[in-house]
Amino acid sequence: MRRVALGIEYQGGAYSGWQTQAEAPSIQRVLESALAYVADAPVGLICAGRTDAGVHARAQVAHFDSEVKRRNRAWLLGANSRLPADISIQWLQPVPLHFHARYSALGRSYRYVVLNRAARSALAHGRALLVHQRLEIEPMRAAAASLLGEHDFSAFRSSECQAHSPIRVLRRLAIERSGDWVLIELSANAFLHHMARNIVGLLISIGLGRASPAEALSQLDSRVRTAHTITAPACGLYLWRVDYPPQFGLPTDSAIIQAAVPGWPPSG
């Protein structure tokens, strides 16, 4: 039996999310079907983080076990030939049997992309949130600082979250502007369901002047959702990076194709 890890890039707009569902298209089902074609046998994938409907991934990581012997290039090219244009395997390599895409991960990073201008972008449609009113970055940064560190993030989890503990370590929460683009980066040991989108939703409310920076700490301490905690739309969220111990020798980054929009995506 061999265990194989793979890095995956996808646009999530056409899918119900990562996880296979009975009557809806999913990233997992499409990938497993493509890999099964190469293996001529069923393939089951386990991923680093199950993204929601409409959420994208620049560097999702998954693994599968197979007794079938194929060269890495055969797996890669064969599976990609069966995948739609909005899903692509970027790399693939054998790993030790004790590697686990989810439990071996040291941390995960998400990026949320906002187009902050009056005019919508046809080329960035479905890949960024359009906010017409100018976002004030400094109040957003002040709010973000109060969320860093190890906390109970119950106030930022969805009612459907199944995590046993709401305690997470938020290591980075940065907001940068590049022209009309606003980029929000979140890094943590792990994320609760909707945690990233709920934090972004509050930061956008603060940037629009609809809530004060103090609301972030107040809400965190309350451990209860409030009216200001809107869930930011899925279209702007990307699973950007998953970090693993160096002994597994996985690629540390993944190239992303630049679209024909100046400055897209923000380099940040």
C-alpha positions in Angstrom: 0.0 0.0 0.0 1.3 3.4 -0.9 0.1 6.8 0.3 0.2 9.7 -2.1 -0.2 13.4 -1.3 -1.3 16.0 -3.8 -1.7 19.7 -4.1 -4.9 21.0 -5.7 -6.0 24.3 -7.1 -9.7 25.1 -7.8 -12.3 27.7 -8.3 -15.2 26.8 -6.1 -18.0 28.7 -7.7 -19.6 25.8 -9.5 -19.4 23.4 -6.5 -21.2 22.7 -3.3 -17.9 22.6 -1.5 -15.1 20.1 -1.0 -17.1 17.3 0.6 -19.0 14.7 -1.5 -22.8 15.2 -1.3 -25.5 13.0 -2.6 -27.2 15.3 -5.1 -24.7 18.2 -5.6 -21.4 18.6 -7.4 -18.4 18.6 -5.2 -14.6 19.0 -5.5 -13.9 15.7 -3.8 -16.2 13.7 -6.0 -14.7 15.1 -9.2 -11.2 14.5 -8.1 -11.8 11.0 -6.9 -13.4 10.2 -10.2 -10.4 11.5 -12.1 -7.9 9.6 -10.0 -10.0 6.4 -10.1 -9.7 6.6 -13.9 -5.9 6.5 -13.7 -5.9 3.8 -11.0 -8.7 1.8 -12.7 -9.9 1.3 -9.1 -11.8 3.4 -6.5 -9.8 6.2 -4.8 -10.8 8.0 -1.6 -9.4 11.4 -0.7 -8.8 13.0 2.6 -8.1 16.8 2.5 -6.4 19.3 4.8 -9.5 21.5 5.1 -13.1 21.1 3.8 -13.9 24.3 2.0 -17.5 25.5 1.7 -19.6 26.0 -1.4 -18.1 28.8 -3.5 -14.8 28.9 -1.7 -11.6 28.6 -3.8 -8.3 27.0 -3.1 -4.8 28.0 -4.3 -3.1 25.1 -2.4 -5.5 22.5 -1.0 -3.6 19.4 0.1 -5.1 15.9 0.2 -3.9 12.3 0.3 -5.1 8.9 -0.8 -3.9 5.2 -0.4 -3.6 2.9 -3.4 -2.0 -0.4 -4.2 -1.8 0.6 -7.8 1.7 1.5 -9.0 1.8 4.5 -11.3 4.6 7.1 -11.9 3.9 10.5 -10.4 3.7 12.0 -13.9 1.1 9.4 -15.0 -1.0 10.2 -11.9 -0.7 13.9 -12.5 -1.2 14.1 -16.3 -3.8 11.3 -16.3 -6.0 12.8 -13.6 -5.7 16.4 -15.0 -6.8 15.2 -18.4 -10.1 14.1 -16.7 -10.6 17.2 -14.6 -12.7 20.2 -15.6 -10.9 23.5 -16.3 -11.7 24.9 -12.8 -9.9 22.1 -10.9 -6.2 21.2 -11.3 -3.8 19.0 -9.5 -0.5 21.0 -9.2 1.8 18.4 -7.7 1.7 14.8 -6.5 4.2 12.7 -4.6 4.5 9.6 -2.4 4.5 10.2 1.4 5.0 8.0 4.4 1.9 6.1 5.6 1.9 8.1 8.8 1.3 11.3 6.8 -2.2 12.7 7.1 -3.4 15.7 5.1 -5.5 17.0 7.9 -3.8 15.9 11.2 -0.2 16.3 10.1 -0.9 20.0 9.2 0.8 22.6 11.4 -1.4 25.4 10.2 -3.6 26.8 7.5 -3.8 30.2 5.8 -6.7 31.8 4.0 -6.8 35.0 2.0 -9.9 37.1 1.4 -9.9 39.4 -1.7 -12.1 42.5 -1.8 -12.5 44.7 -4.9 -13.1 48.1 -3.3 -14.4 50.5 -6.0 -17.6 51.5 -7.7 -17.3 49.5 -10.9 -17.5 45.7 -10.9 -14.9 43.6 -12.7 -16.1 41.2 -15.3 -12.8 39.2 -15.1 -12.8 38.9 -11.3 -16.5 38.0 -11.1 -17.0 35.2 -8.6 -13.4 35.5 -7.4 -13.6 38.6 -5.2 -16.2 40.5 -3.1 -17.2 43.9 -4.6 -17.5 46.6 -1.9 -18.6 50.0 -3.4 -17.9 52.2 -0.3 -14.3 52.9 0.5 -13.0 50.7 3.3 -10.9 52.4 6.0 -8.0 50.1 6.6 -6.6 51.5 9.9 -9.8 50.7 12.0 -9.8 47.2 10.5 -6.2 46.7 11.5 -6.9 48.0 15.1 -9.7 45.5 15.3 -7.6 42.6 13.9 -4.9 43.1 16.5 -7.3 42.2 19.3 -8.1 38.9 17.8 -4.6 37.6 17.5 -3.4 34.7 19.7 -5.2 31.8 21.4 -8.8 32.4 22.1 -12.3 30.8 22.3 -13.7 31.8 18.9 -17.2 30.7 19.6 -18.5 34.2 18.5 -17.1 33.5 15.1 -18.2 29.9 14.5 -21.3 28.9 12.6 -24.2 27.1 14.3 -23.4 24.1 12.2 -19.8 23.9 13.4 -19.0 20.4 14.7 -15.5 21.1 16.2 -15.1 19.6 19.7 -13.3 22.8 20.9 -13.7 26.4 19.9 -10.2 27.2 21.0 -7.9 28.2 18.1 -4.6 30.1 17.7 -4.9 33.0 15.2 -1.3 33.7 14.3 -1.7 36.3 11.6 -4.5 38.7 10.6 -3.2 41.2 8.2 -5.1 43.8 6.0 -3.3 45.4 3.0 -4.5 47.7 0.2 -3.1 47.6 -3.3 -4.9 50.2 -5.4 -8.6 49.1 -5.7 -7.8 45.7 -4.0 -8.0 45.0 -0.3 -6.4 41.7 0.8 -7.1 40.1 4.2 -4.9 37.2 5.3 -5.7 34.9 8.1 -3.4 32.2 9.5 -4.2 29.8 12.3 -3.4 26.3 13.6 -6.9 25.4 12.4 -10.2 27.2 11.7 -13.8 26.7 12.9 -16.6 26.4 10.4 -17.2 29.9 8.9 -14.6 31.4 11.3 -12.6 33.1 8.5 -15.7 34.5 6.8 -17.2 35.7 10.0 -14.0 37.5 11.0 -13.8 39.1 7.6 -17.5 40.1 7.8 -16.9 42.0 11.0 -13.7 43.6 9.7 -15.6 44.9 6.6 -18.4 46.3 8.9 -15.7 48.1 10.8 -14.0 49.3 7.7 -17.3 50.8 6.5 -17.9 52.5 9.8 -20.9 50.4 10.8 -19.1 49.0 13.9 -16.2 50.3 16.0 -12.8 48.6 16.3 -13.7 47.8 19.9 -16.5 45.6 18.7 -14.0 42.9 17.7 -12.7 42.3 21.3 -16.2 42.8 22.7 -17.6 40.1 20.5 -14.7 37.8 21.0 -15.1 38.0 24.8 -18.9 37.5 24.6 -18.5 34.2 22.8 -21.8 34.9 21.2 -22.7 36.0 17.6 -24.0 39.6 17.3 -25.7 41.6 14.6 -22.3 42.9 13.3 -21.0 39.4 12.6 -22.2 39.1 9.0 -20.7 36.1 7.1 -18.6 37.4 4.2 -19.6 35.8 0.9 -17.7 32.7 -0.2 -16.6 34.2 -3.5 -13.7 36.2 -2.0 -12.2 33.4 0.1 -9.2 31.2 -0.9 -7.5 28.4 1.0 -4.1 29.8 0.4 -1.5 27.6 2.1 -1.3 24.5 4.3 1.9 24.1 6.3 3.5 20.7 7.2 6.6 19.5 9.0 9.6 19.7 6.7 10.4 16.0 7.0 7.5 15.2 4.6 9.3 17.2 1.8 6.1 18.7 0.4 6.2 21.7 -1.9 6.0 24.9 0.2 4.2 27.0 -2.4 2.1 26.7 -5.6 2.1 29.1 -8.6 -1.2 30.7 -9.5 -2.0 31.8 -13.0 -2.3 35.6 -13.3 -5.6 36.7 -14.8 -5.8 39.6 -17.3 -6.7 42.1 -14.6 -3.9 44.5 -13.6 -2.8 43.7 -10.1 -4.9 40.5 -9.9 -4.6 38.7 -7.6 -3.0 41.1 -5.1 0.5 39.8 -4.3 0.3 40.8 -0.6 
